[in-house]
């Protein structure tokens, strides 16, 4: 149990038997009336986002979530396999749990696997990853080096938009949260 004053981003709550992650919170103290906490909660399994308001000081039940850094090994089509670096234990995580994160998952890359009572809930990748561009069309003659973008396919199969001057075979830095191009990487 925790007080609403202890809420922070990333905390997992157990509300009515369902797990919700706090994505945003704001303590509000109006001039008139009692203080309250306005939150944005994301359902751990379905990804549904809801707004919920709690009175200040109310107790909420927190869920015990085990976060462990693991190394991604391979995908067999149905599951993604990760290995704990300390115990060398391997676990399979279904593609529904990995979801959109799979676009930026590279073999031997690290990810934080969050689980509750032994069941994997979700994975968190580093904020940015460095990936090689597998294919992109060349920039057209007369195109400017600033402003224009073109599609590029990364080594993981993900499609992102890159500036016109980027070529096939270059290593680029990509934001894993929204798939945005962040820059080239000098090897």
ROSE-4610 file (N, C-alpha, C; in Angstrom, 1 decimal, always signed):
// ROSE-4610
residu = [X/X/X/X/X/X/X/X/X/X/X/X/X/X/X/X/X/X/X/X/X/X/X/X/X/X/X/X/X/X/X/X/X/X/X/X/X/X/X/X/X/X/X/X/X/X/X/X/X/X/X/X/X/X/X/X/X/X/X/X/X/X/X/X/X/X/X/X/X/X/X/X/X/X/X/X/X/X/X/X/X/X/X/X/X/X/X/X/X/X/X/X/X/X/X/X/X/X/X/X/X/X/X/X/X/X/X/X/X/X/X/X/X/X/X/X/X/X/X/X/X/X/X/X/X/X/X/X/X/X/X/X/X/X/X/X/X/X/X/X/X/X/X/X/X/X/X/X/X/X/X/X/X/X/X/X/X/X/X/X/X/X/X/X/X/X/X/X/X/X/X/X/X/X/X/X/X/X/X/X/X/X/X/X/X/X/X/X/X/X/X/X/X/X/X/X/X/X/X/X/X/X/X/X/X/X/X/X/X/X/X/X/X/X/X/X/X/X/X/X/X/X/X/X/X/X/X/X/X/X/X/X/X/X/X/X/X/X/X/X/X/X/X/X/X/X/X/X/X/X/X/X/X/X/X/X/X/X/X/X/X/X/X/X/X/X/X/X/X/X/X/X/X/X/X/X/X/X/X/X/X/X/X/X/X/X/X/X/X/X/X/X/X/X/X/X/X/X/X/X/X/X/X/X/X/X/X/X/X/X/X/X/X/X/X/X/X/X/X/X/X/X/X/X/X/X/X/X/X/X/X/X/X/X/X/X/X/X/X/X/X/X/X/X/X/X/X/X/X/X/X/X/X/X/X/X/X/X/X/X/X/X/X/X/X/X/X/X/X/X/X/X/X/X/X/X/X/X/X/X/X/X/X/X/X/X/X/X/X/X/X/X/X/X/X/X/X/X/X/X/X/X/X/X/X/X/X/X/X/X/X/X/X/X/X/X/X/X/X/X/X/X/X/X/X/X/X/X/X/X/X/X/X/X/X/X/X/X/X/X/X/X/X/X/X/X/X/X/X/X/X/X/X/X/X/X/X/X/X/X/X/X/X/X/X/X/X/X/X/X/X/X/X/X/X/X/X/X/X/X/X/X/X/X/X/X/X/X/X/X/X/X/X/X/X/X/X/X/X/X/X/X/X/X/X/X/X/X/X/X/X/X/X/X/X/X/X/X/X/X/X/X/X/X/X/X/X/X/X/X/X/X/X/X/X/X/X/X/X/X/X/X/X/X/X/X/X/X/X/X/X/X/X/X/X/X/X/X/X/X/X]
num = [1/1/1/2/2/2/3/3/3/4/4/4/5/5/5/6/6/6/7/7/7/8/8/8/9/9/9/10/10/10/11/11/11/12/12/12/13/13/13/14/14/14/15/15/15/16/16/16/17/17/17/18/18/18/19/19/19/20/20/20/21/21/21/22/22/22/23/23/23/24/24/24/25/25/25/26/26/26/27/27/27/28/28/28/29/29/29/30/30/30/31/31/31/32/32/32/33/33/33/34/34/34/35/35/35/36/36/36/37/37/37/38/38/38/39/39/39/40/40/40/41/41/41/42/42/42/43/43/43/44/44/44/45/45/45/46/46/46/47/47/47/48/48/48/49/49/49/50/50/50/51/51/51/52/52/52/53/53/53/54/54/54/55/55/55/56/56/56/57/57/57/58/58/58/59/59/59/60/60/60/61/61/61/62/62/62/63/63/63/64/64/64/65/65/65/66/66/66/67/67/67/68/68/68/69/69/69/70/70/70/71/71/71/72/72/72/73/73/73/74/74/74/75/75/75/76/76/76/77/77/77/78/78/78/79/79/79/80/80/80/81/81/81/82/82/82/83/83/83/84/84/84/85/85/85/86/86/86/87/87/87/88/88/88/89/89/89/90/90/90/91/91/91/92/92/92/93/93/93/94/94/94/95/95/95/96/96/96/97/97/97/98/98/98/99/99/99/100/100/100/101/101/101/102/102/102/103/103/103/104/104/104/105/105/105/106/106/106/107/107/107/108/108/108/109/109/109/110/110/110/111/111/111/112/112/112/113/113/113/114/114/114/115/115/115/116/116/116/117/117/117/118/118/118/119/119/119/120/120/120/121/121/121/122/122/122/123/123/123/124/124/124/125/125/125/126/126/126/127/127/127/128/128/128/129/129/129/130/130/130/131/131/131/132/132/132/133/133/133/134/134/134/135/135/135/136/136/136/137/137/137/138/138/138/139/139/139/140/140/140/141/141/141/142/142/142/143/143/143/144/144/144/145/145/145/146/146/146/147/147/147/148/148/148/149/149/149/150/150/150/151/151/151/152/152/152/153/153/153/154/154/154/155/155/155/156/156/156/157/157/157/158/158/158/159/159/159/160/160/160/161/161/161/162/162/162/163/163/163/164/164/164/165/165/165/166/166/166/167/167/167/168/168/168/169/169/169/170/170/170/171/171/171/172/172/172/173/173/173/174/174/174/175/175/175/176/176/176/177/177/177/178/178/178/179/179/179/180/180/180/181/181/181/182/182/182/183/183/183/184/184/184/185/185/185/186/186/186/187/187/187]
x = [+0.8/+0.0/+0.9/+0.4/+1.1/+0.1/+0.5/-0.3/-0.3/-1.4/-1.4/-0.3/+0.3/+1.4/+2.7/+2.7/+3.9/+3.9/+2.8/+2.7/+3.8/+4.4/+5.4/+5.3/+5.8/+5.8/+6.4/+5.8/+6.4/+5.9/+5.2/+4.7/+3.5/+3.5/+2.4/+1.4/+0.1/-0.9/-1.8/-2.3/-3.3/-4.7/-5.5/-6.8/-7.8/-8.6/-9.7/-9.2/-8.0/-7.5/-6.8/-6.7/-6.0/-4.8/-3.8/-2.5/-2.5/-2.2/-2.1/-0.8/-0.2/+1.1/+0.8/+1.4/+1.2/+2.1/+1.5/+2.2/+2.4/+1.4/+1.4/+0.7/+1.1/+0.4/+0.6/-0.4/-0.3/-1.1/-0.4/-1.0/-1.7/-3.0/-3.8/-4.3/-4.0/-4.5/-5.3/-6.6/-7.5/-7.6/-8.0/-8.2/-9.3/-10.3/-11.5/-11.6/-11.8/-12.0/-10.7/-10.8/-9.6/-8.7/-7.4/-6.5/-6.8/-6.3/-6.5/-5.3/-5.2/-4.2/-4.8/-4.5/-5.0/-4.0/-4.4/-3.4/-3.9/-2.9/-3.2/-2.6/-3.4/-3.0/-3.1/-2.1/-2.1/-2.2/-3.2/-3.4/-2.2/-1.6/-0.4/-0.6/-1.7/-1.9/-2.5/-3.5/-4.2/-3.6/-2.9/-2.4/-3.4/-4.6/-5.7/-5.3/-5.5/-5.1/-6.4/-6.4/-7.6/-7.1/-8.0/-7.7/-8.4/-7.7/-8.3/-7.9/-8.8/-8.6/-8.7/-7.7/-7.7/-7.7/-8.4/-8.3/-6.9/-6.3/-5.0/-4.9/-3.9/-3.7/-4.4/-5.1/-5.8/-4.8/-5.0/-4.1/-4.5/-3.5/-3.7/-2.8/-3.3/-2.5/-1.5/-0.3/+0.7/+1.0/+1.4/+1.8/+3.3/+3.7/+5.2/+5.6/+6.5/+6.9/+8.4/+8.9/+10.3/+10.9/+11.8/+12.5/+13.9/+14.2/+15.5/+16.0/+17.3/+17.9/+18.3/+17.9/+18.1/+18.7/+19.3/+19.8/+18.8/+18.5/+17.6/+18.5/+18.0/+18.7/+18.2/+16.9/+16.3/+14.8/+14.2/+12.7/+12.5/+11.6/+11.2/+9.9/+9.4/+8.1/+7.0/+6.9/+5.8/+6.3/+7.6/+8.1/+9.5/+9.7/+11.1/+11.8/+13.0/+13.7/+14.8/+14.8/+15.7/+16.5/+17.7/+18.5/+18.9/+18.8/+19.2/+20.7/+21.4/+22.9/+23.5/+22.7/+23.3/+23.1/+21.9/+21.6/+21.7/+21.8/+21.8/+20.5/+19.5/+18.2/+17.6/+17.0/+16.3/+14.8/+14.1/+12.7/+12.1/+11.0/+10.3/+9.2/+9.1/+8.0/+7.2/+5.9/+5.1/+5.2/+4.8/+4.9/+3.9/+2.8/+1.8/+2.4/+3.3/+3.9/+5.0/+5.8/+6.9/+6.3/+5.2/+4.4/+5.3/+5.1/+5.8/+7.3/+7.8/+9.2/+10.0/+9.4/+10.1/+10.8/+10.2/+10.8/+12.2/+12.6/+14.0/+14.8/+14.4/+15.1/+16.1/+17.4/+18.5/+19.1/+19.4/+20.1/+21.2/+21.3/+22.4/+22.2/+21.1/+20.7/+20.1/+20.2/+19.6/+18.2/+17.4/+16.1/+15.8/+14.9/+14.5/+13.2/+13.1/+11.9/+11.2/+10.0/+9.2/+8.2/+8.2/+7.3/+6.6/+5.4/+4.6/+4.2/+4.6/+4.4/+4.8/+6.0/+6.6/+6.1/+5.0/+4.5/+5.1/+5.7/+6.2/+5.1/+5.2/+4.2/+4.5/+5.7/+6.2/+7.7/+8.2/+9.7/+9.9/+11.1/+11.5/+12.8/+12.9/+14.2/+14.9/+16.2/+16.9/+16.2/+16.3/+15.7/+16.1/+17.3/+17.8/+18.6/+18.6/+19.4/+20.1/+21.2/+22.0/+21.8/+21.2/+20.9/+21.4/+21.7/+22.2/+21.0/+21.1/+20.1/+20.3/+19.3/+19.4/+19.1/+18.2/+17.9/+17.2/+17.6/+16.9/+17.3/+16.3/+16.6/+17.5/+18.3/+19.2/+18.4/+19.0/+18.4/+18.4/+17.4/+17.3/+18.1/+18.6/+19.4/+18.6/+19.1/+18.4/+17.7/+17.6/+17.0/+18.0/+17.4/+18.3/+18.7/+19.8/+20.2/+19.5/+18.7/+17.9/+16.4/+15.6/+14.2/+13.5/+14.1/+13.4/+13.7/+12.8/+13.0/+12.6/+13.1/+12.7/+12.6/+11.9/+11.7/+13.0/+13.3/+14.5/+14.1/+14.6/+14.3/+15.6/+15.4/+16.5/+16.8/+17.9/+18.3/+17.2/+16.4/+15.4/+14.1/+14.0/+12.8/+11.9/+12.2/+11.4/+11.6/+10.5/+10.6/+10.6/+11.5/+11.6/+11.8/+11.7/+12.0/+13.3/+14.2/+15.5/+15.8/+16.7/+17.1/+17.6/+17.5/+17.8/+19.3/+20.2/+21.6/+22.1/+21.2/+21.5/+21.5/+22.5/+22.6/+22.5/+22.3/+22.2/+23.6/+23.5/+24.7/+25.2/+24.6/+25.1/+24.4/+25.1/+24.5/+23.9/+22.6/+21.9/+21.4/+21.2/+20.6/+19.1/+18.3/+16.8/+16.2/+15.2/+14.5/+13.5/+13.6/+12.7/+11.3/+11.1/+9.7/+8.8/+9.3/+8.5/+9.1/+10.2/+10.8/+11.4/+11.8/+12.3/+13.8/+14.3/+15.7/+16.4/+17.5/+18.2/+19.5/+20.1/+21.4/+22.2/+23.3/+24.2/+25.2/+25.7/+26.7/+28.0/+29.0/+30.4/+31.0/+31.3/+31.9/+33.3]
y = [-1.2/+0.0/+1.2/+2.2/+3.5/+4.6/+5.8/+6.9/+7.6/+8.3/+9.0/+10.1/+10.5/+11.4/+10.8/+9.4/+8.7/+8.3/+8.7/+8.3/+8.9/+8.1/+8.6/+7.9/+8.4/+7.8/+6.4/+5.4/+4.1/+3.2/+3.7/+2.9/+2.1/+0.8/-0.1/-0.2/+0.1/+0.0/-1.2/-1.8/-2.9/-2.3/-2.0/-1.4/-2.4/-2.9/-3.8/-5.0/-5.5/-6.7/-6.6/-5.4/-5.1/-4.2/-4.4/-3.7/-2.5/-1.3/-0.1/+0.6/+1.2/+1.9/+3.4/+4.1/+5.6/+6.2/+6.9/+7.6/+9.1/+9.6/+11.1/+11.2/+12.2/+12.5/+14.0/+14.6/+16.0/+16.2/+16.7/+17.1/+18.4/+18.5/+19.7/+20.2/+21.4/+22.0/+23.2/+23.0/+24.1/+25.1/+26.3/+27.3/+26.9/+26.3/+25.8/+24.3/+23.7/+22.2/+21.5/+20.1/+19.3/+19.1/+18.8/+18.5/+17.2/+17.0/+15.7/+15.5/+14.2/+13.9/+13.4/+14.1/+13.7/+12.8/+11.7/+10.7/+10.3/+9.8/+9.2/+7.8/+6.7/+5.4/+4.6/+3.7/+2.8/+1.4/+0.7/-0.7/-1.5/-2.3/-3.0/-4.0/-4.7/-5.8/-5.2/-4.4/-4.0/-2.7/-1.9/-0.6/+0.5/+0.3/+1.3/+2.4/+3.6/+4.7/+5.4/+5.6/+6.3/+7.4/+8.3/+9.4/+9.0/+9.1/+8.8/+9.8/+10.2/+11.2/+10.6/+10.8/+10.3/+11.4/+11.3/+12.3/+12.2/+13.4/+13.4/+12.6/+11.8/+11.0/+9.7/+9.3/+8.1/+7.0/+5.8/+4.7/+3.9/+3.6/+2.8/+1.6/+0.5/-0.8/-0.8/-1.0/-1.1/-2.6/-2.8/-4.2/-4.4/-5.5/-5.8/-6.2/-5.4/-5.6/-5.8/-6.9/-7.3/-6.8/-5.8/-5.3/-5.8/-6.6/-7.1/-6.8/-6.4/-6.2/-7.5/-7.7/-9.0/-8.7/-9.8/-9.7/-10.5/-9.8/-10.4/-11.4/-12.6/-13.7/-13.9/-14.3/-14.6/-14.7/-14.8/-14.9/-16.1/-17.0/-18.2/-18.1/-16.9/-16.7/-16.4/-17.2/-17.0/-16.3/-16.5/-15.9/-15.3/-14.3/-13.6/-14.2/-14.6/-15.2/-14.2/-14.1/-13.2/-14.0/-13.6/-14.2/-13.2/-13.7/-12.9/-13.0/-11.9/-11.9/-12.4/-12.4/-12.9/-14.4/-14.9/-16.3/-17.2/-16.5/-17.2/-17.9/-17.6/-18.2/-17.6/-18.4/-17.9/-18.0/-16.9/-16.9/-16.5/-17.1/-16.7/-15.8/-14.7/-13.7/-13.6/-13.7/-13.7/-12.4/-12.5/-11.4/-10.3/-10.6/-9.6/-8.8/-9.3/-8.6/-7.6/-8.2/-7.4/-6.3/-6.6/-5.6/-4.7/-3.4/-2.5/-2.4/-2.8/-2.7/-3.6/-4.6/-5.6/-4.9/-3.7/-3.0/-2.6/-2.4/-1.9/-2.9/-4.1/-5.2/-5.8/-5.8/-6.4/-7.5/-8.6/-9.7/-9.2/-9.7/-9.3/-7.9/-7.3/-6.0/-6.2/-5.1/-5.2/-4.6/-5.1/-4.6/-4.9/-4.0/-4.3/-5.0/-6.2/-7.0/-6.8/-6.4/-6.2/-7.3/-8.0/-9.1/-9.0/-9.6/-9.6/-11.0/-11.6/-12.9/-13.9/-13.7/-14.6/-14.4/-13.6/-13.4/-12.1/-12.2/-10.9/-10.0/-8.7/-7.7/-6.9/-6.3/-5.5/-5.4/-4.9/-4.7/-3.2/-2.8/-1.4/-1.4/-0.7/-0.6/+0.7/+0.8/+2.0/+3.1/+4.4/+5.5/+5.6/+5.2/+5.2/+4.0/+3.6/+2.4/+2.8/+2.1/+2.4/+1.2/+1.5/+0.4/+0.8/-0.2/+0.0/+0.1/+1.0/+1.1/+0.0/-0.9/-2.0/-1.5/-0.6/-0.1/+1.3/+2.1/+3.4/+3.9/+4.5/+5.1/+6.2/+6.4/+7.6/+8.9/+9.9/+11.3/+11.7/+12.4/+12.9/+14.1/+14.3/+15.4/+16.7/+17.7/+18.9/+19.0/+17.8/+17.8/+18.5/+19.2/+19.9/+18.9/+19.2/+18.4/+18.7/+19.7/+20.0/+20.0/+19.6/+19.7/+18.4/+17.8/+16.7/+15.4/+14.4/+13.1/+12.0/+10.8/+9.7/+8.4/+7.4/+6.2/+5.4/+4.7/+3.8/+2.6/+1.4/+0.2/-0.2/-0.4/-0.7/-2.2/-2.6/-4.0/-4.9/-4.3/-5.0/-5.1/-4.5/-4.5/-3.3/-2.4/-1.2/-0.2/+0.5/+1.6/+3.0/+3.8/+5.2/+6.2/+7.4/+8.5/+9.1/+9.3/+9.8/+10.9/+11.8/+12.9/+12.4/+13.2/+12.8/+12.4/+12.9/+12.6/+11.3/+10.6/+9.3/+8.2/+7.3/+6.3/+4.9/+3.9/+2.5/+2.1/+1.3/+0.8/+1.7/+2.9/+3.8/+3.4/+3.7/+3.4/+4.7/+4.6/+5.8/+5.5/+6.6/+6.5/+6.8/+5.9/+6.0/+6.1/+6.9/+7.0/+5.9/+5.0/+3.8/+4.2/+5.4/+5.7/+6.1/+6.8/+7.2/+6.9/+6.2/+5.8/+6.9/+8.0/+9.2/+9.0/+9.5/+9.6/+10.6/+10.2/+11.2/+11.7/+10.9/+11.3/+10.1/+10.4/+9.4/+9.1/+7.8/+7.4/+7.2/+7.8/+7.6/+6.4/+5.4/+4.1/+4.3]
z = [+0.0/+0.0/+0.0/-0.7/-0.8/-0.8/-0.3/-0.3/-1.7/-2.0/-3.3/-3.4/-2.3/-2.2/-2.7/-2.7/-3.1/-4.6/-5.3/-6.8/-7.6/-8.5/-9.4/-10.7/-11.8/-13.1/-13.1/-13.7/-13.7/-12.6/-11.6/-10.5/-11.0/-10.6/-11.0/-9.9/-10.1/-9.1/-9.4/-8.4/-8.5/-8.1/-9.1/-8.9/-9.3/-8.3/-8.6/-9.3/-9.0/-9.5/-10.9/-11.4/-12.7/-12.4/-13.2/-13.1/-14.0/-13.4/-14.2/-13.9/-14.9/-14.7/-14.7/-13.8/-13.7/-14.8/-15.8/-16.9/-16.6/-15.9/-15.6/-14.3/-13.5/-12.3/-11.9/-11.3/-10.9/-9.6/-8.6/-7.3/-7.5/-7.2/-7.3/-6.0/-5.6/-4.4/-4.7/-5.0/-5.3/-4.1/-4.4/-3.3/-2.4/-2.9/-2.1/-2.2/-1.2/-1.2/-0.9/-0.8/-0.5/-1.7/-1.4/-2.5/-3.1/-4.3/-5.0/-6.0/-6.5/-7.4/-8.7/-9.8/-11.1/-11.8/-12.2/-12.9/-14.2/-15.0/-16.3/-16.1/-16.2/-16.0/-17.3/-17.5/-18.7/-18.2/-18.8/-18.4/-18.9/-18.0/-18.4/-19.5/-19.5/-20.5/-21.8/-21.8/-23.0/-23.6/-22.7/-23.2/-23.2/-22.7/-22.6/-21.6/-22.0/-21.1/-20.6/-19.2/-18.6/-17.7/-17.4/-16.4/-15.2/-14.0/-12.7/-11.7/-10.9/-9.8/-8.5/-7.6/-6.3/-5.3/-4.2/-3.1/-2.5/-2.1/-1.5/-0.2/-0.1/+1.2/+1.2/+0.1/+0.1/-0.2/+0.4/+0.2/-1.1/-1.9/-3.1/-3.0/-3.6/-3.5/-4.7/-4.4/-5.4/-5.7/-6.9/-7.3/-7.3/-6.8/-6.8/-8.2/-8.8/-10.1/-10.1/-10.6/-10.6/-12.0/-11.9/-13.1/-13.2/-14.3/-14.4/-15.8/-15.9/-17.2/-17.8/-19.0/-19.7/-21.1/-21.7/-23.0/-24.0/-25.1/-26.1/-26.9/-27.0/-27.7/-29.1/-29.2/-30.6/-30.5/-31.7/-31.8/-32.6/-32.1/-32.9/-33.6/-33.8/-34.5/-33.5/-32.4/-31.4/-30.2/-29.8/-28.6/-28.8/-28.0/-27.9/-26.7/-26.9/-25.8/-25.2/-23.9/-23.2/-22.2/-21.8/-20.8/-19.8/-18.5/-17.4/-17.3/-17.2/-17.2/-15.9/-14.8/-13.5/-13.4/-13.7/-13.4/-14.7/-15.9/-17.2/-17.5/-16.7/-17.0/-18.2/-19.1/-20.3/-20.1/-20.6/-20.6/-21.9/-22.3/-23.5/-23.2/-24.0/-23.8/-25.1/-25.0/-26.1/-26.9/-28.2/-29.1/-28.7/-28.0/-27.6/-26.5/-25.6/-24.5/-25.1/-26.0/-26.6/-27.5/-28.2/-29.0/-29.9/-29.8/-30.7/-30.5/-29.3/-29.0/-29.9/-30.5/-31.4/-32.5/-33.0/-34.1/-33.9/-32.6/-32.3/-31.5/-31.5/-30.7/-31.6/-31.2/-31.9/-31.1/-31.7/-31.0/-30.2/-29.0/-28.0/-27.4/-27.7/-27.1/-25.8/-24.9/-23.6/-23.5/-22.6/-22.3/-20.9/-20.3/-18.9/-19.0/-18.5/-18.5/-17.1/-17.1/-15.9/-15.8/-14.6/-14.4/-13.1/-13.0/-11.8/-11.5/-10.3/-9.9/-11.0/-11.6/-12.6/-14.0/-14.2/-15.6/-16.2/-17.3/-17.9/-18.3/-17.9/-18.2/-19.4/-19.4/-20.6/-20.5/-21.7/-21.7/-22.0/-21.5/-21.7/-22.4/-23.5/-24.2/-23.8/-24.1/-23.8/-24.6/-24.3/-24.9/-26.4/-26.7/-28.1/-28.4/-29.7/-30.1/-31.4/-31.6/-32.9/-33.8/-35.0/-35.9/-37.3/-38.1/-39.5/-40.5/-41.4/-42.5/-43.5/-43.6/-44.6/-46.0/-46.2/-47.5/-47.4/-48.3/-48.5/-49.9/-50.5/-51.9/-51.8/-52.9/-52.8/-52.9/-52.3/-52.4/-53.9/-54.3/-55.7/-55.9/-57.1/-57.5/-57.3/-56.7/-56.5/-55.1/-54.4/-53.1/-52.1/-51.2/-50.2/-49.1/-48.4/-47.3/-46.0/-46.1/-44.9/-45.2/-44.3/-44.5/-45.1/-46.1/-46.7/-46.0/-46.1/-45.5/-46.5/-46.3/-47.1/-46.2/-46.7/-45.8/-45.9/-44.8/-44.7/-43.9/-44.3/-43.6/-42.8/-41.5/-40.6/-40.6/-40.0/-39.9/-39.2/-38.3/-37.6/-38.4/-39.5/-40.3/-40.1/-39.2/-38.9/-40.0/-40.3/-41.3/-40.5/-40.8/-40.2/-41.3/-41.0/-41.9/-41.6/-42.6/-42.4/-43.4/-43.1/-44.0/-45.3/-46.4/-47.7/-47.9/-47.1/-47.2/-46.7/-45.9/-45.3/-46.4/-46.4/-47.4/-46.8/-47.6/-47.2/-46.6/-45.5/-44.8/-43.7/-43.5/-42.5/-41.2/-40.1/-38.7/-38.2/-37.7/-37.3/-35.8/-35.1/-33.8/-33.9/-33.3/-33.4/-32.0/-31.8/-30.5/-30.5/-29.4/-29.4/-28.9/-28.4/-28.0/-29.1/-30.1/-31.3/-32.6/-32.7/-34.0/-34.8/-34.1/-34.7/-35.0/-36.1/-36.4/-35.5/-34.9/-34.0/-34.6/-35.5/-36.1/-36.6/-37.3/-37.7/-36.6/-36.7/-35.7/-36.4/-35.9/-36.5/-35.9/-36.8/-36.3/-35.9]
